[in-house]
Amino acid sequence: MKPDTVSARAIKRQITLLSLLHARPLTYQEILTGLDQHELLDYSSLDEPETIAQRQKEQFQRDCKAVRSYGCQMYQDKQTKRYTWHNSPFGLALNSDQLEAFILLLDTFEKTQILHSAKLQDLLNFLVKQLPPDQQKIIKTQHRRPFSINLHETTDYRNSDPNTVAEVEKAIRRGQQLEFRYTSPREGKERTHRIEPRPLAFERGHTYLKGWSLNHENELLFRLDKITPGSAKMLPTSIAPIRPSSNTHQLEYWLSPIIARQGVSQHFPDQQVECHPDGSATIRATLTNLELFEARRLLLSYGQNCRALSPPQLVTQMRETVTNLYQIYCTESG
């Protein structure tokens, strides 16, 4: 069969028709536009518009009849006026467990503000369109969700400076040093930092950049939204293959029976738990400087049901925090 014969063009047009419908449901006019872009519509530009429209409609009807004879279930929805290929062998059909998990993902990232949220939502919306109509209907009508994931976002990263994000991620992917200006929330001063960056991570409502600081010769933590827009610059120097290990600390703290009796959460890798007869527990772990900073936040969240035992600097910090809180809440004027 020669490629320029009427039969060959018809087969190619029908295959292209199915290819268009595999991507998503389309209206009649959208299908014609897609076929015309592939130069598969047979008509003469000298004909009257009404004649062209009638011939295209008849040709489309013949193509629909042909693809249905192949076993392809292609029908038009009366409400949306869109044609859908219902039994595409390349379509996406989920079992009940997979559909439940997919709905959970949709709920989690529907209104997310995390980095790259637009890309995530675009991907999920694309996948929804690949589902059979009955599963799409389940997604739209199932309002009572038995389980949800709260990302607890405290910063909106949808409007993050794209140049800053791109430069940071480029340095991470290529294993290059990174320089930027940063305003510390604690000091309120802008400083220039030069680091060997680690992958960005979403933690506790923020996106953090970790890296080995060439200025301080230690691992530091930076909030992405505190980097001065436009200041990030990938440097030509590659990340060193080996860096000295960060200083470590032996963490030890006590939890009251109220917290520990039902089990101790795994907050630290390789932590050791010593349970006591009264239901309380002592937890021990080896932490880096950055991990010790997070441990302080965790221990404070336990309130009076926790007591820091070591290292000494952590005990001192906890004591200072408690003293400051006492001065705020337990003074005579309070």
C-alpha positions as CSV (number, residue, x, y, z in Angstrom):
1,M,0.0,0.0,0.0
2,K,1.6,3.3,-1.1
3,P,1.8,6.0,1.7
4,D,-0.1,8.5,-0.4
5,T,-3.2,6.4,-1.2
6,V,-6.6,7.3,0.1
7,S,-6.7,4.1,2.2
8,A,-3.2,4.8,3.7
9,R,-4.2,8.4,4.6
10,A,-7.4,7.1,6.2
11,I,-5.6,4.6,8.4
12,K,-3.0,7.2,9.4
13,R,-5.9,9.7,10.2
14,Q,-7.7,7.1,12.3
15,I,-4.5,6.2,14.2
16,T,-3.9,10.0,14.8
17,L,-7.5,10.4,16.0
18,L,-7.0,7.7,18.6
19,S,-3.6,9.2,19.6
20,L,-5.3,12.6,20.2
21,L,-8.1,11.0,22.3
22,H,-5.6,9.0,24.3
23,A,-4.1,12.2,25.6
24,R,-7.5,13.6,26.7
25,P,-11.2,13.9,25.7
26,L,-11.7,16.4,22.9
27,T,-14.5,18.3,21.2
28,Y,-15.2,17.7,17.5
29,Q,-13.6,21.0,16.6
30,E,-10.5,20.2,18.7
31,I,-10.2,16.9,16.9
32,L,-10.4,18.6,13.5
33,T,-7.7,21.1,14.5
34,G,-5.4,18.3,15.7
35,L,-5.9,16.3,12.4
36,D,-5.4,19.5,10.3
37,Q,-2.1,20.1,12.1
38,H,-1.0,16.7,10.9
39,E,-2.3,17.6,7.4
40,L,-4.7,14.7,7.4
41,L,-7.9,16.4,6.4
42,D,-8.8,16.0,2.8
43,Y,-10.4,19.1,1.3
44,S,-9.8,21.8,-1.3
45,S,-9.3,25.4,-0.1
46,L,-11.2,26.4,-3.3
47,D,-14.4,24.9,-2.0
48,E,-17.1,26.8,-0.2
49,P,-16.7,26.7,3.7
50,E,-20.1,25.0,4.0
51,T,-18.9,22.3,1.5
52,I,-15.7,21.8,3.4
53,A,-17.5,21.5,6.7
54,Q,-19.9,18.9,5.4
55,R,-17.2,16.8,3.8
56,Q,-15.1,16.9,7.0
57,K,-18.1,15.9,9.1
58,E,-18.8,12.9,6.7
59,Q,-15.1,12.0,6.8
60,F,-15.1,12.1,10.6
61,Q,-18.2,9.9,10.8
62,R,-16.5,7.3,8.6
63,D,-13.4,7.4,10.7
64,C,-15.4,7.0,13.9
65,K,-17.2,4.0,12.4
66,A,-13.9,2.5,11.3
67,V,-12.2,2.8,14.8
68,R,-15.2,1.4,16.5
69,S,-15.0,-1.6,14.1
70,Y,-11.5,-2.2,15.5
71,G,-13.1,-2.5,19.0
72,C,-12.2,1.0,20.2
73,Q,-15.0,2.4,22.4
74,M,-15.0,6.0,21.2
75,Y,-18.2,8.0,22.2
76,Q,-19.3,11.6,22.7
77,D,-20.4,12.8,26.1
78,K,-23.8,14.5,25.7
79,Q,-23.1,17.1,28.4
80,T,-19.5,18.1,27.7
81,K,-19.7,17.4,23.9
82,R,-16.3,15.8,24.1
83,Y,-15.3,12.5,22.5
84,T,-13.5,10.0,24.8
85,W,-11.7,6.8,24.0
86,H,-12.9,4.6,26.9
87,N,-10.9,1.4,26.5
88,S,-7.5,2.7,25.4
89,P,-4.9,0.0,26.1
90,F,-2.5,2.8,27.0
91,G,-4.9,4.5,29.4
92,L,-4.7,4.7,33.1
93,A,-7.0,2.5,35.1
94,L,-6.5,2.0,38.9
95,N,-7.8,-0.7,41.2
96,S,-9.7,0.3,44.3
97,D,-6.6,0.6,46.6
98,Q,-4.7,2.5,44.0
99,L,-7.6,4.9,43.4
100,E,-7.9,5.6,47.2
101,A,-4.1,6.3,47.4
102,F,-4.4,8.6,44.3
103,I,-7.3,10.5,45.9
104,L,-5.1,11.0,49.0
105,L,-2.3,12.5,46.8
106,L,-4.8,14.8,45.1
107,D,-6.1,16.1,48.4
108,T,-2.7,16.5,49.8
109,F,-1.3,18.6,47.0
110,E,-4.5,20.3,45.8
111,K,-3.8,23.6,47.6
112,T,-0.2,23.0,48.5
113,Q,2.2,25.9,48.8
114,I,5.4,23.9,48.7
115,L,8.2,24.4,46.2
116,H,7.3,23.1,42.7
117,S,3.6,22.9,43.7
118,A,2.4,24.0,40.2
119,K,4.4,21.1,38.6
120,L,3.0,18.6,41.1
121,Q,-0.6,19.8,40.5
122,D,-0.1,19.8,36.7
123,L,1.1,16.2,36.8
124,L,-1.8,15.1,39.0
125,N,-4.4,16.8,36.9
126,F,-2.9,15.2,33.8
127,L,-3.2,11.8,35.4
128,V,-6.8,12.4,36.4
129,K,-7.6,13.0,32.7
130,Q,-6.1,9.6,31.8
131,L,-8.6,7.8,34.1
132,P,-11.8,6.2,32.9
133,P,-14.9,8.4,33.3
134,D,-16.3,6.3,36.1
135,Q,-13.1,6.8,38.2
136,Q,-13.0,10.5,37.4
137,K,-16.6,10.7,38.7
138,I,-15.6,9.0,42.0
139,I,-12.8,11.6,42.5
140,K,-15.2,14.4,41.9
141,T,-18.0,13.1,44.1
142,Q,-16.1,11.5,47.0
143,H,-16.1,14.4,49.6
144,R,-15.7,12.5,52.8
145,R,-12.1,11.4,53.1
146,P,-11.2,8.9,55.8
147,F,-7.6,10.0,56.0
148,S,-5.7,13.2,55.1
149,I,-2.1,14.5,55.2
150,N,-1.5,17.9,56.6
151,L,1.8,19.3,55.3
152,H,1.5,22.2,57.8
153,E,2.9,24.8,55.4
154,T,3.9,28.0,57.2
155,T,5.5,29.6,54.1
156,D,4.0,30.1,50.7
157,Y,6.7,29.0,48.2
158,R,4.5,29.4,45.1
159,N,5.9,32.9,44.5
160,S,9.5,32.0,45.3
161,D,12.1,33.8,43.2
162,P,12.5,31.4,40.2
163,N,16.1,32.5,39.5
164,T,17.1,31.8,43.1
165,V,15.5,28.4,43.1
166,A,17.0,27.5,39.7
167,E,20.5,28.5,40.7
168,V,20.4,26.6,44.0
169,E,19.1,23.5,42.4
170,K,21.6,23.7,39.6
171,A,24.4,23.9,42.1
172,I,23.0,20.8,43.9
173,R,22.6,18.8,40.8
174,R,26.1,19.6,39.4
175,G,27.9,19.3,42.8
176,Q,29.2,22.8,42.7
177,Q,29.7,25.3,45.5
178,L,27.1,28.0,46.0
179,E,27.3,31.6,47.1
180,F,24.4,33.7,48.3
181,R,23.3,36.5,50.7
182,Y,21.1,35.4,53.6
183,T,19.2,37.2,56.4
184,S,19.1,35.2,59.6
185,P,15.7,35.4,61.3
186,R,17.5,35.5,64.6
187,E,20.1,38.3,63.9
188,G,18.1,40.2,61.2
189,K,21.4,40.9,59.4
190,E,22.3,40.1,55.8
191,R,25.5,38.1,55.4
192,T,27.2,36.4,52.4
193,H,27.6,32.7,52.6
194,R,29.6,30.2,50.6
195,I,28.6,26.6,51.0
196,E,28.7,23.1,49.5
197,P,24.9,22.5,49.2
198,R,23.0,19.4,50.0
199,P,19.5,18.6,48.6
200,L,16.7,20.9,49.6
201,A,14.3,19.5,52.1
202,F,10.7,20.4,53.3
203,E,10.6,20.2,57.1
204,R,8.3,21.8,59.7
205,G,6.5,24.0,57.2
206,H,9.6,25.4,55.5
207,T,12.0,24.5,52.7
208,Y,15.6,24.3,54.1
209,L,19.0,24.3,52.4
210,K,21.7,22.4,54.3
211,G,25.3,22.6,53.4
212,W,28.9,22.7,54.5
213,S,29.8,26.3,55.2
214,L,33.2,27.4,53.8
215,N,33.0,30.4,56.0
216,H,32.4,28.6,59.3
217,E,33.8,25.1,58.4
218,N,30.6,23.5,59.7
219,E,27.2,22.2,58.6
220,L,24.7,25.1,58.5
221,L,21.0,25.3,57.9
222,F,19.3,28.0,55.8
223,R,15.6,28.7,55.1
224,L,15.1,29.1,51.3
225,D,12.8,32.0,51.6
226,K,15.4,34.0,53.6
227,I,17.9,33.9,50.8
228,T,18.1,37.4,49.2
229,P,16.3,37.1,45.8
230,G,18.8,37.2,42.9
231,S,21.9,36.7,45.1
232,A,22.4,33.0,44.6
233,K,25.2,32.1,42.3
234,M,26.7,28.7,41.4
235,L,30.5,28.8,41.7
236,P,33.0,27.0,39.4
237,T,34.5,25.1,42.3
238,S,33.2,21.5,42.8
239,I,32.1,20.1,46.2
240,A,34.9,18.4,48.0
241,P,34.5,14.6,48.0
242,I,35.2,14.4,51.8
243,R,34.6,16.8,54.6
244,P,35.4,16.4,58.2
245,S,32.5,15.0,60.2
246,S,30.4,17.5,62.1
247,N,30.9,17.7,65.9
248,T,28.7,15.2,67.6
249,H,26.9,15.4,71.0
250,Q,25.5,12.7,73.2
251,L,21.9,13.6,73.8
252,E,20.1,12.2,76.8
253,Y,16.7,13.2,78.1
254,W,13.9,11.8,80.4
255,L,10.2,11.5,79.5
256,S,7.5,11.2,82.1
257,P,5.1,8.2,82.3
258,I,2.4,10.4,80.7
259,I,4.4,10.5,77.5
260,A,6.5,7.3,77.6
261,R,4.0,4.7,78.9
262,Q,2.4,4.2,75.5
263,G,5.7,4.0,73.7
264,V,8.5,6.4,72.7
265,S,8.5,8.0,69.2
266,Q,11.5,7.4,67.0
267,H,12.8,11.0,66.6
268,F,16.5,10.2,66.2
269,P,18.3,7.5,64.2
270,D,19.8,4.8,66.3
271,Q,18.3,6.2,69.5
272,Q,18.3,4.0,72.6
273,V,15.3,3.8,75.0
274,E,15.6,2.7,78.6
275,C,12.2,2.1,80.1
276,H,11.8,2.5,83.9
277,P,9.4,0.6,86.3
278,D,7.3,3.7,86.8
279,G,6.5,4.1,83.1
280,S,9.0,6.9,82.4
281,A,11.9,6.5,80.0
282,T,15.4,7.8,79.3
283,I,16.3,8.3,75.6
284,R,19.9,8.5,74.3
285,A,21.2,9.4,70.8
286,T,24.3,10.8,69.1
287,L,23.5,14.0,67.2
288,T,25.3,16.6,65.1
289,N,25.1,20.3,65.8
290,L,22.1,20.8,63.5
291,E,20.3,17.8,65.0
292,L,20.9,19.1,68.5
293,F,19.3,22.4,67.5
294,E,16.2,20.5,66.4
295,A,16.3,18.3,69.6
296,R,15.9,21.5,71.7
297,R,12.8,22.4,69.8
298,L,11.4,18.9,70.3
299,L,12.2,18.7,74.0
300,L,10.5,22.1,74.6
301,S,7.3,20.8,72.9
302,Y,7.0,18.1,75.7
303,G,6.8,20.9,78.3
304,Q,6.9,19.7,81.9
305,N,6.9,16.0,80.8
306,C,10.5,16.1,79.6
307,R,13.9,16.9,81.2
308,A,17.1,17.4,79.3
309,L,20.1,15.6,80.9
310,S,22.9,16.1,78.4
311,P,24.9,17.6,76.7
312,P,25.6,20.5,79.1
313,Q,25.0,23.2,76.5
314,L,21.6,21.9,75.8
315,V,20.7,21.8,79.5
316,T,21.9,25.4,79.8
317,Q,19.8,26.5,76.8
318,M,16.7,24.7,78.2
319,R,17.3,26.4,81.6
320,E,17.6,29.8,80.0
321,T,14.4,29.3,78.0
322,V,12.4,28.2,81.0
323,T,13.8,31.2,83.0
324,N,12.7,33.6,80.3
325,L,9.3,32.0,80.1
326,Y,8.9,32.3,83.9
327,Q,9.7,36.0,83.7
328,I,7.1,36.4,81.0
329,Y,4.3,34.5,82.7
330,C,5.0,34.4,86.4
331,T,6.0,38.0,87.3
332,E,4.0,40.0,89.7
333,S,2.7,42.3,87.0
334,G,1.5,39.2,85.0
